[in-house]
Amino acid sequence: MIDFRYHLVSIVAVFLALAIGIVLGSTELQGDTIDALRLSSNQLNSELNASNGQRDSYEQQVRVYQQFLQTAGAEQKLLANELTGDRIVLVTEPGAQSIVLSGIRQAAGLAGAKVIGQVALQPTFNDLSGANESSLAAINSSQASNNQLALATPSDQQTGNQQQAAQLIASAILATTTAAETQGISPAGGEALLGAYAQAGYLSISGAPYDRATLAVIVTPETTPADGQSDPANQVLLALAEEFAPASAATIVVGSTAGSGAGSAISVLRSSSVSSQVSSVDNADTMIGQISAMWALANQLGGAKANSYGISGASAVSPVPSAVPSATPSTTSTPTTRPTKTGKGDKSVKKK
Protein backbone atom coordinates (compact mmCIF):
# COMPACT_ATOMS: atom_id res chain seq x y z
CA MET A 1 0.00 0.00 0.00
CA ILE A 2 1.65 3.26 -1.20
CA ASP A 3 0.34 6.38 0.50
CA PHE A 4 0.20 9.96 -0.73
CA ARG A 5 3.17 11.06 1.34
CA TYR A 6 5.36 8.55 -0.44
CA HIS A 7 4.39 9.97 -3.83
CA LEU A 8 4.83 13.56 -2.64
CA VAL A 9 8.30 12.99 -1.26
CA SER A 10 9.34 11.14 -4.42
CA ILE A 11 8.16 13.97 -6.67
CA VAL A 12 9.85 16.66 -4.56
CA ALA A 13 13.12 14.71 -4.55
CA VAL A 14 13.07 14.37 -8.34
CA PHE A 15 12.43 18.06 -8.95
CA LEU A 16 15.06 19.07 -6.39
CA ALA A 17 17.66 16.88 -8.07
CA LEU A 18 16.70 18.38 -11.43
CA ALA A 19 17.04 21.90 -10.07
CA ILE A 20 20.46 21.13 -8.61
CA GLY A 21 21.62 19.74 -11.95
CA ILE A 22 20.45 22.80 -13.87
CA VAL A 23 22.05 25.22 -11.43
CA LEU A 24 25.34 23.32 -11.29
CA GLY A 25 25.44 23.12 -15.06
CA SER A 26 24.93 26.83 -15.62
CA THR A 27 26.61 28.63 -12.73
CA GLU A 28 29.44 28.25 -10.26
CA LEU A 29 27.95 27.95 -6.78
CA GLN A 30 29.55 28.93 -3.53
CA GLY A 31 30.39 26.11 -1.17
CA ASP A 32 27.77 26.96 1.45
CA THR A 33 25.00 26.95 -1.19
CA ILE A 34 26.03 23.51 -2.43
CA ASP A 35 26.21 22.24 1.16
CA ALA A 36 22.68 23.55 1.85
CA LEU A 37 21.29 21.87 -1.24
CA ARG A 38 23.03 18.62 -0.38
CA LEU A 39 21.64 18.75 3.14
CA SER A 40 18.11 19.35 1.83
CA SER A 41 18.48 16.50 -0.66
CA ASN A 42 19.76 14.15 2.04
CA GLN A 43 16.84 15.05 4.30
CA LEU A 44 14.36 14.31 1.52
CA ASN A 45 16.06 11.00 0.81
CA SER A 46 15.83 10.14 4.49
CA GLU A 47 12.11 10.94 4.53
CA LEU A 48 11.61 8.86 1.41
CA ASN A 49 13.43 5.91 2.97
CA ALA A 50 11.37 6.29 6.13
CA SER A 51 8.15 6.33 4.09
CA ASN A 52 9.27 3.23 2.22
CA GLY A 53 10.00 1.49 5.51
CA GLN A 54 6.64 2.49 6.94
CA ARG A 55 4.85 1.24 3.82
CA ASP A 56 6.68 -2.09 3.96
CA SER A 57 5.81 -2.41 7.64
CA TYR A 58 2.11 -1.82 6.97
CA GLU A 59 2.09 -4.33 4.12
CA GLN A 60 3.76 -6.90 6.37
CA GLN A 61 1.15 -6.29 9.07
CA VAL A 62 -1.66 -6.84 6.56
CA ARG A 63 -0.09 -10.13 5.45
CA VAL A 64 0.24 -11.25 9.08
CA TYR A 65 -3.39 -10.36 9.85
CA GLN A 66 -4.57 -12.17 6.73
CA GLN A 67 -2.57 -15.27 7.63
CA PHE A 68 -3.94 -15.22 11.17
CA LEU A 69 -7.54 -14.99 9.95
CA GLN A 70 -7.00 -17.85 7.51
CA THR A 71 -5.31 -20.06 10.11
CA ALA A 72 -8.08 -19.43 12.63
CA GLY A 73 -10.81 -20.10 10.07
CA ALA A 74 -12.24 -16.73 11.05
CA GLU A 75 -13.99 -16.01 7.77
CA GLN A 76 -16.13 -19.15 7.91
CA LYS A 77 -17.01 -18.59 11.57
CA LEU A 78 -17.85 -14.92 11.14
CA LEU A 79 -19.97 -15.40 8.01
CA ALA A 80 -21.91 -18.56 8.90
CA ASN A 81 -25.67 -18.15 8.25
CA GLU A 82 -25.40 -14.46 7.36
CA LEU A 83 -26.92 -14.80 3.87
CA THR A 84 -28.34 -18.31 3.81
CA GLY A 85 -30.30 -18.93 0.61
CA ASP A 86 -29.71 -15.47 -0.85
CA ARG A 87 -28.73 -14.93 -4.51
CA ILE A 88 -26.07 -12.45 -5.58
CA VAL A 89 -25.16 -10.98 -8.96
CA LEU A 90 -21.75 -9.40 -9.56
CA VAL A 91 -21.41 -6.31 -11.76
CA THR A 92 -17.85 -5.31 -12.61
CA GLU A 93 -16.46 -2.09 -14.01
CA PRO A 94 -13.53 -2.23 -16.46
CA GLY A 95 -10.32 -2.95 -14.53
CA ALA A 96 -11.97 -4.70 -11.59
CA GLN A 97 -9.35 -6.66 -9.62
CA SER A 98 -9.54 -10.46 -9.82
CA ILE A 99 -8.57 -10.89 -6.17
CA VAL A 100 -11.62 -8.83 -5.17
CA LEU A 101 -13.92 -10.93 -7.34
CA SER A 102 -12.59 -14.27 -6.11
CA GLY A 103 -12.67 -13.05 -2.50
CA ILE A 104 -16.27 -11.87 -2.76
CA ARG A 105 -17.31 -15.16 -4.35
CA GLN A 106 -15.68 -17.13 -1.55
CA ALA A 107 -17.14 -14.94 1.18
CA ALA A 108 -20.61 -15.20 -0.36
CA GLY A 109 -20.37 -18.98 -0.37
CA LEU A 110 -19.27 -19.08 3.27
CA ALA A 111 -22.21 -16.80 4.15
CA GLY A 112 -24.60 -19.27 2.54
CA ALA A 113 -25.37 -17.22 -0.57
CA LYS A 114 -25.08 -18.18 -4.24
CA VAL A 115 -23.46 -15.99 -6.89
CA ILE A 116 -25.65 -16.70 -9.91
CA GLY A 117 -23.66 -14.78 -12.50
CA GLN A 118 -21.60 -11.77 -13.50
CA VAL A 119 -22.16 -8.78 -15.76
CA ALA A 120 -18.84 -7.27 -16.85
CA LEU A 121 -19.22 -3.72 -18.15
CA GLN A 122 -16.82 -2.87 -20.99
CA PRO A 123 -14.95 0.45 -21.54
CA THR A 124 -17.50 1.32 -24.25
CA PHE A 125 -20.21 1.55 -21.59
CA ASN A 126 -18.34 4.51 -20.04
CA ASP A 127 -17.76 6.26 -23.38
CA LEU A 128 -19.64 9.57 -23.44
CA SER A 129 -18.77 10.46 -27.04
CA GLY A 130 -21.56 11.39 -29.42
CA ALA A 131 -21.54 8.33 -31.68
CA ASN A 132 -21.43 5.92 -28.76
CA GLU A 133 -24.20 7.78 -26.93
CA SER A 134 -26.44 7.54 -29.99
CA SER A 135 -25.85 3.81 -30.25
CA LEU A 136 -26.57 3.25 -26.56
CA ALA A 137 -29.72 5.37 -26.71
CA ALA A 138 -31.01 3.34 -29.66
CA ILE A 139 -30.53 0.05 -27.77
CA ASN A 140 -32.20 1.51 -24.69
CA SER A 141 -35.24 2.57 -26.70
CA SER A 142 -35.50 -0.78 -28.47
CA GLN A 143 -35.18 -2.87 -25.29
CA ALA A 144 -37.61 -0.68 -23.35
CA SER A 145 -40.16 -1.17 -26.12
CA ASN A 146 -39.54 -4.93 -26.35
CA ASN A 147 -40.06 -5.37 -22.62
CA GLN A 148 -42.85 -2.80 -22.22
CA LEU A 149 -40.83 -0.70 -19.78
CA ALA A 150 -40.95 3.08 -19.41
CA LEU A 151 -37.49 4.64 -19.25
CA ALA A 152 -36.94 6.82 -16.18
CA THR A 153 -35.89 10.46 -16.45
CA PRO A 154 -32.12 10.58 -15.79
CA SER A 155 -30.87 12.51 -12.78
CA ASP A 156 -27.78 13.65 -14.76
CA GLN A 157 -28.07 14.34 -18.48
CA GLN A 158 -24.35 13.73 -19.01
CA THR A 159 -24.76 10.06 -18.11
CA GLY A 160 -28.45 9.82 -19.00
CA ASN A 161 -28.08 7.00 -21.52
CA GLN A 162 -25.94 4.99 -19.12
CA GLN A 163 -28.50 5.46 -16.36
CA GLN A 164 -31.34 4.27 -18.57
CA ALA A 165 -29.23 1.30 -19.69
CA ALA A 166 -28.57 0.53 -16.02
CA GLN A 167 -32.32 0.67 -15.36
CA LEU A 168 -32.96 -1.92 -18.07
CA ILE A 169 -30.04 -4.13 -17.02
CA ALA A 170 -31.24 -3.99 -13.41
CA SER A 171 -34.72 -5.11 -14.48
CA ALA A 172 -33.13 -8.15 -16.17
CA ILE A 173 -30.86 -9.27 -13.32
CA LEU A 174 -32.42 -8.01 -10.07
CA ALA A 175 -35.57 -8.30 -7.97
CA THR A 176 -36.49 -6.61 -4.71
CA THR A 177 -37.76 -9.81 -3.07
CA THR A 178 -37.41 -13.55 -3.50
CA ALA A 179 -41.04 -13.74 -4.63
CA ALA A 180 -40.44 -11.02 -7.25
CA GLU A 181 -37.67 -13.05 -8.91
CA THR A 182 -40.36 -14.89 -10.88
CA GLN A 183 -42.18 -11.69 -11.86
CA GLY A 184 -41.37 -9.04 -14.44
CA ILE A 185 -38.87 -9.95 -17.17
CA SER A 186 -38.51 -13.70 -17.70
CA PRO A 187 -35.05 -15.34 -17.75
CA ALA A 188 -35.34 -15.69 -21.53
CA GLY A 189 -36.29 -12.03 -21.89
CA GLY A 190 -33.48 -10.97 -19.58
CA GLU A 191 -30.96 -13.02 -21.53
CA ALA A 192 -32.12 -11.40 -24.77
CA LEU A 193 -31.88 -7.92 -23.22
CA LEU A 194 -28.35 -8.50 -21.93
CA GLY A 195 -27.46 -10.07 -25.27
CA ALA A 196 -28.38 -6.87 -27.12
CA TYR A 197 -25.91 -4.85 -25.04
CA ALA A 198 -23.29 -7.61 -25.26
CA GLN A 199 -23.55 -7.78 -29.05
CA ALA A 200 -22.89 -4.03 -29.24
CA GLY A 201 -19.81 -4.39 -27.01
CA TYR A 202 -21.19 -2.69 -23.89
CA LEU A 203 -20.89 -5.71 -21.60
CA SER A 204 -20.24 -9.42 -21.34
CA ILE A 205 -21.92 -11.98 -19.13
CA SER A 206 -20.94 -15.22 -17.41
CA GLY A 207 -23.10 -17.60 -15.45
CA ALA A 208 -26.83 -16.85 -15.49
CA PRO A 209 -27.36 -13.29 -14.17
CA TYR A 210 -30.72 -13.20 -16.01
CA ASP A 211 -32.06 -15.74 -13.48
CA ARG A 212 -32.26 -12.65 -11.25
CA ALA A 213 -30.95 -12.11 -7.74
CA THR A 214 -32.03 -9.90 -4.85
CA LEU A 215 -28.49 -8.73 -4.01
CA ALA A 216 -25.96 -6.87 -6.17
CA VAL A 217 -22.24 -6.29 -5.64
CA ILE A 218 -20.67 -3.66 -7.92
CA VAL A 219 -16.87 -3.99 -8.18
CA THR A 220 -14.88 -0.84 -9.02
CA PRO A 221 -11.55 -0.61 -10.95
CA GLU A 222 -8.29 -1.68 -9.34
CA THR A 223 -6.73 1.78 -9.79
CA THR A 224 -7.92 5.38 -9.52
CA PRO A 225 -8.76 6.82 -12.98
CA ALA A 226 -6.37 9.34 -14.47
CA ASP A 227 -8.98 12.12 -14.56
CA GLY A 228 -9.93 11.58 -10.93
CA GLN A 229 -13.34 12.70 -9.76
CA SER A 230 -14.43 13.99 -13.18
CA ASP A 231 -13.59 10.73 -14.98
CA PRO A 232 -16.64 9.44 -16.93
CA ALA A 233 -16.31 6.00 -15.33
CA ASN A 234 -16.82 7.54 -11.88
CA GLN A 235 -19.92 9.40 -13.00
CA VAL A 236 -21.33 6.30 -14.67
CA LEU A 237 -20.87 4.39 -11.42
CA LEU A 238 -23.24 6.81 -9.69
CA ALA A 239 -25.86 6.22 -12.39
CA LEU A 240 -25.40 2.47 -12.08
CA ALA A 241 -25.70 2.40 -8.29
CA GLU A 242 -28.68 4.77 -8.37
CA GLU A 243 -30.64 2.33 -10.56
CA PHE A 244 -29.51 -0.90 -8.88
CA ALA A 245 -30.38 0.20 -5.34
CA PRO A 246 -34.19 0.41 -5.75
CA ALA A 247 -34.26 -2.61 -8.08
CA SER A 248 -32.64 -4.89 -5.45
CA ALA A 249 -33.11 -5.81 -1.82
CA ALA A 250 -29.57 -4.50 -1.21
CA THR A 251 -26.71 -3.22 -3.36
CA ILE A 252 -23.13 -2.55 -2.27
CA VAL A 253 -20.07 -1.13 -4.05
CA VAL A 254 -16.67 -2.65 -3.30
CA GLY A 255 -13.13 -1.87 -4.38
CA SER A 256 -9.47 -2.51 -3.65
CA THR A 257 -7.37 -0.61 -1.12
CA ALA A 258 -5.12 0.90 -3.80
CA GLY A 259 -8.05 1.91 -6.01
CA SER A 260 -10.23 3.58 -3.38
CA GLY A 261 -8.33 6.77 -2.56
CA ALA A 262 -9.02 10.35 -3.57
CA GLY A 263 -10.54 10.63 -7.04
CA SER A 264 -11.62 6.98 -7.13
CA ALA A 265 -15.08 5.64 -7.89
CA ILE A 266 -15.70 4.83 -4.24
CA SER A 267 -14.53 8.28 -3.15
CA VAL A 268 -16.92 9.94 -5.62
CA LEU A 269 -19.76 7.68 -4.52
CA ARG A 270 -19.23 8.52 -0.85
CA SER A 271 -19.44 12.25 -1.52
CA SER A 272 -22.69 11.92 -3.48
CA SER A 273 -26.35 11.56 -2.50
CA VAL A 274 -26.28 7.97 -3.83
CA SER A 275 -24.24 6.98 -0.77
CA SER A 276 -27.46 6.94 1.25
CA GLN A 277 -28.78 4.11 -0.95
CA VAL A 278 -25.78 1.74 -1.21
CA SER A 279 -23.07 0.70 1.21
CA SER A 280 -19.41 0.77 0.14
CA VAL A 281 -16.34 -1.24 1.17
CA ASP A 282 -12.94 0.09 0.10
CA ASN A 283 -10.69 -2.82 1.16
CA ALA A 284 -12.39 -5.79 -0.48
CA ASP A 285 -9.01 -7.08 -1.65
CA THR A 286 -8.50 -8.22 1.97
CA MET A 287 -10.36 -10.85 3.95
CA ILE A 288 -11.51 -8.20 6.42
CA GLY A 289 -13.09 -6.21 3.59
CA GLN A 290 -14.74 -9.30 2.10
CA ILE A 291 -16.28 -10.15 5.46
CA SER A 292 -17.44 -6.52 5.78
CA ALA A 293 -19.10 -6.75 2.36
CA MET A 294 -21.22 -9.72 3.40
CA TRP A 295 -22.09 -8.09 6.72
CA ALA A 296 -23.11 -4.92 4.88
CA LEU A 297 -25.51 -6.88 2.68
CA ALA A 298 -26.95 -8.73 5.68
CA ASN A 299 -27.39 -5.49 7.62
CA GLN A 300 -29.23 -3.79 4.77
CA LEU A 301 -31.48 -6.83 4.41
CA GLY A 302 -32.23 -6.46 8.11
CA GLY A 303 -33.28 -2.84 7.65
CA ALA A 304 -30.04 -1.03 8.52
CA LYS A 305 -29.06 2.13 6.64
CA ALA A 306 -26.34 2.11 4.00
CA ASN A 307 -22.89 3.14 5.22
CA SER A 308 -19.23 3.31 4.17
CA TYR A 309 -16.71 0.79 5.51
CA GLY A 310 -12.95 0.29 5.30
CA ILE A 311 -9.93 2.53 5.71
CA SER A 312 -10.05 5.31 3.09
CA GLY A 313 -12.45 7.98 4.32
CA ALA A 314 -14.94 5.39 5.58
CA SER A 315 -17.39 5.98 8.42
CA ALA A 316 -16.51 2.68 10.12
CA VAL A 317 -13.98 -0.12 9.80
CA SER A 318 -16.75 -2.66 9.30
CA PRO A 319 -20.47 -3.12 9.90
CA VAL A 320 -21.71 -4.55 13.17
CA PRO A 321 -22.58 -8.18 12.32
CA SER A 322 -26.14 -9.37 12.75
CA ALA A 323 -24.94 -12.13 15.05
CA VAL A 324 -21.57 -12.26 16.81
CA PRO A 325 -20.31 -15.83 17.40
CA SER A 326 -20.44 -16.85 21.07
CA ALA A 327 -17.18 -17.20 22.99
CA THR A 328 -18.60 -20.39 24.51
CA PRO A 329 -18.50 -23.41 22.17
CA SER A 330 -21.85 -25.09 21.54
CA THR A 331 -22.84 -28.36 19.90
CA THR A 332 -25.52 -26.79 17.73
CA SER A 333 -25.56 -23.68 15.58
CA THR A 334 -28.36 -21.14 15.61
CA PRO A 335 -29.19 -19.56 12.24
CA THR A 336 -29.25 -15.79 12.04
CA THR A 337 -32.77 -14.37 12.28
CA ARG A 338 -33.75 -11.79 9.69
CA PRO A 339 -36.99 -10.22 8.58
CA THR A 340 -38.70 -12.20 5.82
CA LYS A 341 -37.65 -10.94 2.38
CA THR A 342 -41.15 -10.08 1.25
CA GLY A 343 -43.46 -7.15 1.74
CA LYS A 344 -41.58 -3.89 2.23
CA GLY A 345 -39.41 -2.75 -0.63
CA ASP A 346 -41.30 -4.86 -3.21
CA LYS A 347 -41.81 -2.69 -6.26
CA SER A 348 -43.82 -3.66 -9.31
CA VAL A 349 -42.26 -3.16 -12.71
CA LYS A 350 -43.30 0.12 -14.26
CA LYS A 351 -45.20 -0.47 -17.48
CA LYS A 352 -45.90 1.85 -20.34
N, C-alpha and C positions, 0 to 999 in steps of 0.2 A: 504494500500500500504506500504510494508516494504522495505526500501531502503538498499543499500549496507552498509552504515555506521552502521545501526542497527545490521546487521549480524557481522560486524567486531568487534564492541564493545562487543557483546555477546561472541564471540569466545575468545577474549583477556581476558575477565573477567573470563571465565571458566578455561583457562590455568593458569592464575595468581593464582586463588584459589587452583588449583591442585599443583602448585609449592610451595605455602605456606604450604600446608598440608604435602608435602613430606619433606620439610626442617624442619618443626616443629616436624615431627615424627622421624627424624634421628639425629638432633643436637639441642643443647641448644643455642638459639639466645640471643644476647644482646638486651636490651630494646629498644635502638634507632633503631636497624634494624627492630624489630617487628613494631615499631611505623611507620617507613617509608613504610613498606609493607601495613600496615593498611590504611595509608593515600592514597597510590596509589590505593588500592582496593576501597576505598570510592569514590575517584575521578572517577574511571571507572564506578562505580554504578551510580554516579550522571549523567555521560554522557549517560549511558544507559537509565536512567529514562527520561532524556531530549529528547533523540531520540524517545522513546516511546510516549512521550507527543506530539512531533512534528508530528509523524506519525498519531496519533489519530486526531490531529487538521486538517491535510490534508484530512483524510478520511471524517471528518465531513464537511469540505468545499465542497468536491465532492458531498456528499449527498445533501447539501443545493443547490448547483448549479443544480443538477439533478431535485430536487423538483421544483425549480423555472422554469426550462425549461418546465416541464410537466404542471405546473399550467398555464403558459402563452400560452400553445399550440404551443410552438416555433418550434417543430419538423415539424408539419404539415405545418406551414407557411413558413418555410425555405426550405422545400423540394417540395412544390407544383409545378407540371409541369416540374420537373427536368428530369424525365425519362419516360415521358408519352408513353405508348405503347411498351416499351422495355421489353425484356425477359432475365431473369437472371438464371444461374445455379450455385448452391453452391457445392463446392468441399471441403470436410473436411479432415484434417489429424487426426490420432488417438489422442484422448485427447482434441479435440476442445471443447471449453466451450459453454454450452447450452445458456447462457445469450447472448453471441455474436451472435449465430445463430438466436435466437428469435428476437434480436434487429435489425439485418440486414434484416430479413424478414419484420418486421414492417416498417422499414425505406424505404425499396423498395416499399412497398405498398403505403406509403404516397407520394412517388416520382412519382407514376403512373406506376411503373413497375410490372411485374409478375414473381415470382420465380416459374419456371416450374418443378423443381426437385432438388434432391441432390445426389451426389456421395460421399459416405463415404469410404475413403481409410482405410484399415485395417493394423495392425502392420506388417503383412506378406509382404505388398507392400514395406516396408522399410528394409526388411531383405536382406542383401547382402551376405548371406552364399551361398556356392556352389550349394547345392541341390535346394535351392529356386530360385537361379538365372537361373538354367537350366530349371526349370519348367516355369518360367516367359518367358524365351526366346522362349520356344516351343509354348506357347500361342501367343506370338507376331507374330511369323512366320506364324502360322496357320491363325490368324485373318487378317494379311496383305494379305495373299494369297486369303482368302475368299472374301475380299473386294477390291481386285486388287489395293492395295496401296503399294508403295515402301517405305520401312523403311529408315528414315534419318540416317546419320552417327552421332553417339552421340558425344557431345562436351566433355564428361568426361567418360572414359571407366569404371570407378568404378561404375557409376550409369547408364551405357549404356542401360541395359535392362529396367530400370524404365523410362528412357527418351523415348525409343521407345514405351513402353506401354502408356505413357502419350500422345504421338503423336496419337496413335490409339484411345484412349479414347477421346481426343480432337476432332477428326474427327467425333465421334459419338454424341457428345453433343454440339458442337459449330459451328458457322458460322460467317464469317466476316461481312456479311450484312444481312438485312432482306430478300432480294431476294434470297440469297444463302442458306437460311434455308431449301428450298425445293430442293436443289441440293446436289450432293454427296451421302453419305450414307442415305438410307431411314430410317424412324423411326423403322421399323421392323428389318432392318439390324443393326441399332445402338443398339437396345434392345438385339439382339443376341450377338453382340460383348461384351457389358457390362456383359451379362449373363455368358459368358465364363470366364471372370475374377472373377465374383461373385462366380461361382461354385467352383473355385479353392481357394477361400478364400481371394482374394486380395482386394475386395471392396464389398460394398452393395449399393443398390440404393433405393430411395423412390421418389414418384411422377413420372414424365415422362421426365427425363433429355435427353432421346433419341429423344424428339421432337425438340431439338436443340435451343439454345439461342445465342444471339450475345454478351452477357456479362457474365463474370465469376468472382466469388468471392471465393478465396481460404482462408480457415480459418485454422490458425495454432494452435498448442496445447496450452492448458491453462497454462502450466508451461514450464520453460526452461529445455531441456534435460540434463541428468546427464553428458554426455560427451561433452557438450557445442558445440562449433563451429564444431568440427569434427564428431559430432553425425550423423549417416547415414540418419536420418529423415531430418536433415537440408540440407544435400547435395541432397537428393531426391526432396526436395521442389524446389531447383534451377532448376532441370531438368523438373519438373512439370510446373513451371512458364514459363520457356523458350519455352515450346511447346504450352502452352495455349495462350500466348500473340499473336503470329502471326495467330492463328486459330480463334481468336475472334476480335470483334470490340474494346474491352477493357477488360483487366483483372486486378484485384487488389488483394492484399494479406492483410488480416486483422488478428489481434490478440488481446489478452487481455493485460491490463496494466502490470499485474504481469508476464506474459509469454513473454514479448517483450524486456527484458533487454539484457545484454551482454551474448553471447553464444546462444541466441534464434534463431529461424528460421528467424524472421524478421530482426534481427541484421545481420545475415549471408547474407540474401538477399540484404540488403542495402549496404554491402561492396563488392558486386559482380557486374559484368557487366550486369546481368539480371535486375538490378534496373533501367536501362534506358528504359526497356520495360514495366514494371508493376509498378503501384503506390502501396504504402503500408500505412496502418493505424494501429498504435500500441495501440490505446485505444478504440477499438471497443466494449468493454464491457461497455462503457458509451454512453449516448445519443449524446454527442459532437462527439465522434468517429464514431458513426453510421451515423450521418449527413455528416461528412467528407467523409465517404466511398461513399455515393451516389454522393456527389459533385465531388469526384475524378473520378468516372465513367463518369459523365456528361461532365467534363472538357476534358477527353481523347476523348470522342465522338466528342467534338467540335474542336479537333485538338491540344489540349494542351499536353505538354510533361509529362511523368510520373514523379512522385515526391514522397517524403516520408513525412507523416503527423503524428502528435501526440506529444508525450512528451519525448520519449526515443531515443535520437539521431536523431530526425526527422529534416528535413529542414524547415518545417513550422508547425504551430499548426493545420491549416486546409487549404484546397484549397480555392481560391477565387471563390465564387459561380457564375454561369453563369448569374444569375439575382438576385439582392438584392431586397427584398420587399420594396416598397415605404413607407416612414414614413407617407404619406398622405393617409387616407382610400379612397378607390374607390368602386364603385358599381359593376364594372366588373373586371374580372381577365384577364390578358394578358398572354397567354402561352409563355413559353421560346422558343426562336428561335434557331435552331441548324441546321447545315448542314445536308442535306439529307443523310441517311445511305446507300447510294449506290455509286458505282464508286470507289473512292480511297480505297485501302486496301482490295479490293475483290480479293481473290486468288483462283484459280481453284485447285481442288484436284489433287495431283500428282499421275499419273497412272504408272503402270509398263510399 
